[in-house]
Amino acid sequence: LTNRYKGKVIYVDFWATWCSPCLMQIDQVKSIKSQFKDVVFMYLSASSPEGRWKFVVQDKDIAGEHYLLSSDQLNYLSKSFNISSFPHYLLINKKAELVNRNSPSPSKVAELTKALADLSSE
């Protein structure tokens, strides 16, 4: 997934439609997105029915790149990145390298803004 966006910073959000904290964080990231037009906001959803997932993405007007993961894909990524719960965030630099496997959540505005600004300026 990351090769497609090489040369751009990627903020990855693992979420699910039934996850209330995930949905609250998605609402909070909107103001941050407006500051970072060059950052790809990638949403990897799992454990959600496809119809519900599509509805939530449209209803909440979630701008970004969206992927619905299969159980096998989720299991692989969870093991690879030590993901044990949702929401979970990763930061990938412009070279498509994982730089933070426990990235700040959107509610940590100052911390996330600094991390995105630092990576964007590299």
LINLINLIN-V593513 format. One record per helix or strand of 3 or more residues. SS is the DSSP state (@ for helix, = for strand). FROM is the first residue (numbers start at 1). TO is the last residue. If there is no record, write none. Layout:
BEGIN
ss | from | to
SS | FROM | TO
SS | FROM | TO
END
This chain:
BEGIN
ss | from | to
@ | 3 | 5
= | 10 | 15
@ | 20 | 33
= | 40 | 45
@ | 50 | 59
= | 65 | 68
@ | 71 | 81
= | 88 | 92
= | 98 | 100
@ | 109 | 120
END
